[in-house]
Amino acid sequence: MHPIIKWTALTLAVCLPLSAQAHRAWMLPSATVLSGEDPWVTVDAAVSNDLFYFEHFPLRIAGIGKLDAGKAGGPPGMRPRPAAELQLLAPDGSSIKAENGSIGRYRSTFDVHLTQKGTYKLAIANSGLFASYTENGEKRRWMGKEADFAKQVPSDAKDLKVAQNSNRMEVFVTSGNPTETVLKTTGVGLELAPITHPNDLFAGEAAEFTLLLDGKPAKDVAVSVIPGGNRYRDHLGEIKTTSDADGKISITWHEAGMYWLEAELSSKDGVKAPATERRASYSATLEVLAP
């Protein structure tokens, strides 16, 4: 099996199929709710088969360490991918920098110093074109900016398929009391608008969120929620749901722990040439606490 990872123009952020065997890209914070006068969070970032287990390759992040492109992983026939751009937003909405970054064979790691009280957002978001085609009898894949498509993809490419991709990956971390400034969505791509604060999740309780596509409610979007640690159990433990007409979803957490949420959609509506399809995905790592 060779799962196809959907690469994008500027960063890695992966749009992955909802299956037990698929490679998944994720960020894992050491904690999401903290107290104290000088808290820090360490974040691991990787791509793996089993959630939150390091066994495939690191999530490459711009400015975080160095990695030989030949060891970076990726689909056959794909050029080495560019590193993902990490966006860190402080509770007041300002941008901050990751610290103590490093990259290893299986994971990238960085620290976030929580100097303000409130909720932080850690995000990787990007968009671009993804093309697959045949050249000289060989399968090729290309990802990049729309402006570069005509320059880098042969005009006589056979079996050409082009998708417009937008992907977003997020983690929320709160120092002290939760705040809402960073919960505001951007209006670009598929996003999660929390009704229940993402750092106020408890086992046995239901949480509500709204899915938005370009700022508007996204209905009939398939959502998968998987608890971490699936390597150590004989079932995936997946929770499946679908957004309603208003884009809303409700999730009841079975137990405390780290969860990975993913939503994705595919559409041919409103797509601009040379793309013939639009793909959008959203994923988040959420921590559910004991009541």
N, C-alpha and C positions, 0 to 999 in steps of 0.2 A: 504494500500500500504506500502510495506517495501522496499525502494530502497536499492540496494546493494552497499555499499561503498567499493571500491577496496583498501584494506590496503596493505602496502608494508613492506619490511624487516626491515629497520632501523628507519623509520619515518612515520608520518601520511600521508602527502601529498596525497590528495585523487584524484582518477581518476573517474570522475563522468559522468553519462549520460547527453546528451544534451536535457533536457526537463524542462518544467516550474516547475514541482513538485519535481525535484531531489534536494537532499542536495548538496550544493556547499561549498567548502572550499576556503577561500580567506584571503588576507591581505589588509587592507585599510589604506593608509597613510593620515595624516592630510593635506598634500600638497605634490606635486611632483616637483614644481618649486619654488625656494626660493631665496631671496637676503638678504643683511644685513651682518654684521660682525660676528654674532654668532648664526646662525640658528640651529634649532632643528626640528625634525619630530617625531610625535607620531604615532605609528602604532597599529591598532586593528587587531586581527586575530581570526577568528571564522568559524564555519560551520553552515549554515542556509538554509532554504528554499528560503526566500526572500533575494536578494543580499544586503549586507551591512546593514542588520538588525539583531539584536541580539535576537534570539529566540530558538536556539537549544542547541549547546554546544560550548565551546571554542576550538580553535585549540591549542593542547598541544605542547609547545615548550620547548626543553631541556634548563634548567637553568632559565626559566621564571616561577617563583612562584611554587606552589604545588597544586595538585588536587587529590581528592579521586578517585581512578580508577573506583569505583563503580558508579560514577556520570559522567564519562568521555564520555559516549555514545558509540555507535558502534553497529554492526549487532548482532542479537541473536546468541549465540554459539561461539562468538569470544572471545579470551582471551583479557584482557586489553592491549591496544596498547602502544608501547613505544612512548616517546615524539619525536617531529620532531627536526631535527638539523637545526638551522638557520645559514645561511651564509651571512655575511655582507661584501661587498667589497667596499673600498674607491676608489676615482677617480684614484689613482696611482696603483690600483690593490691589495693593501695590505688588510688584514683582520682586521676588527674592532669588538668591542663588543657592544651588546645592553645594554642599561642602564635603570634603574628604572622599571624593569620588574615586572609584577603582573598578576595573573590569577583569574578570577571570575567565576561565575556560567555559564555565556554565552559568555565570550570573554577573550582572553589574550591581554595584552597591554605592549608595550615597547617603549622606546625612542631611537632615533639615533641622536647623536651629529655630525653635519656636519662641521668638523674642516678643511676640505679641500674644495677648489673650484672645481667644476666639477660634474660629474655624478656618483652616487652610485648605486649598485645593491644589493637588498635584495632578497634572494632566499632560498627555501627549495627544495632540490633535493635528490632522493633516488631510490634504485632499490632492487629487491628481488623476492621471490616466494610467490604466493598466492594460497592456495589449499582449495577446498571444497570437503567434503566427508560425508559418513554416517557411524556412529559408534554406535552400540547397538540401532539401530533404530532412532537415533537422528542426525540431521544435524549439522555438525561441520565445522568450518573455521579456517584456520591456515595461518599465514604469518611469514616469517623469511628468514634467509640466506639459500642458497643452501646447505651449509655444514651441516646444522641442520635438513634438511628435513627428511632424513632416520631415525634420532634419535627420532623425535617428531611426525611424521605422521605414523600411523600404517601401516605395510606392507600389511595387509589384508583389508585395508579400501575399502569400497564399494562406487560406484558412484564417484570415484576419478576424479577430474578435477584440473589441475595444470597450472597456468599461470605465465609467467615471466613478472613482472611489472617494468616499469620505469616511474617516475613522476617528474615533475618540476613545481614549482610555483615561480613567480618573480614579483618584483616591482622595478621601476627605479625612482630615486629622484635626482634632479640637484640643486646644489647651484651655482649661478652665471651662467656662460656660459656652455652649454652642452659639454661633452667630450666623447670619444669613447672607452677608454681602457676597461671598464667593459662590453662593448657590445660584446666582443669576446666570442664565444661559446666554450663549452668544448669538443664537439665531442662525447658525451655520451647521449643516449636517444633522445627524441623529444625536440627540442629547437627552439627559435625564433631568427633569425638573422635580426636585424632591417636594413632596407634601409632608411626609415624615422626615425629620432631619436625619441625614445618613449617619450621624454619630449618636443617634438616639434609638438604636435598634436593640430589642430584647427578645430572647427566646420565648416562644409561645404567644407572642404578640404579632399583630398584622402591621405591616408598613405599606404606605401608599406612595406611589410616584407617578409622574406623567411623562410619557415619551413625546418628544417634539422632533419634527423634521423641518429644518429651516425655520424654526420658531413657531410652527403650527402643530396642533395635535396630530400624532401619528397613530392611526388606527390599524388594527389587525397585524401588529408587529409581533413576531414570535420572540419570546423571552425565555432564556434558560438560566437557572440559578443552581449552582453546584457548590456544596460545602467542600472545603479543603480536606486533604488527607485521603482522597479516593484511592491512593496507592495501597492503603492499609485496610480496605474493606472490599467485600465481594460484590458490591453494587455501587452504582454511581451516586445515588442519592439525589438525583436531579429533580428540581421543581420546575415544571413547565407552565407557562401562562401566556396569554395573548392580550395585547392592549385593546381596550374597548373603543367605542366611537369617539370618546374624548381623549384618547391616548393614555388612559389611566390603567395602572396595574396595581394589584394588591398581593403581597407576599407574606405568608405566615412562616416564621422561622422555627424549624423543628427543634433546634438546640443551639447552644452558644458556640461560637467559633468564627473563623474566617470563611467568607463566601465569595464566590466569583459570579458576577452577573453579566450576562451578555445578551444584547438584542441586535438583530440584523434584519435588513430588508433589501429587496431587489425590485427594481421597477424600470419600465421602459418609457414612463411618462416624463415629458419635459426634458428629455436628454438632448444635449447639444452635440453635433457632429465634431470630431469623428467617432465619438462614443455612440453606442447603440443600446447601452444599458447603464443604469445607475445602481451602485451598491453602497450601502451605508451601514456602519456598525458602531456600536457603543459597548464598552465594557467597564466594569468597576469592581474593585475589591472592597468588600464591606465587612466590618466586624460586628458580630452580634454578641451582646453581653448576656450573662446570666441575670435573671430578674431579681 
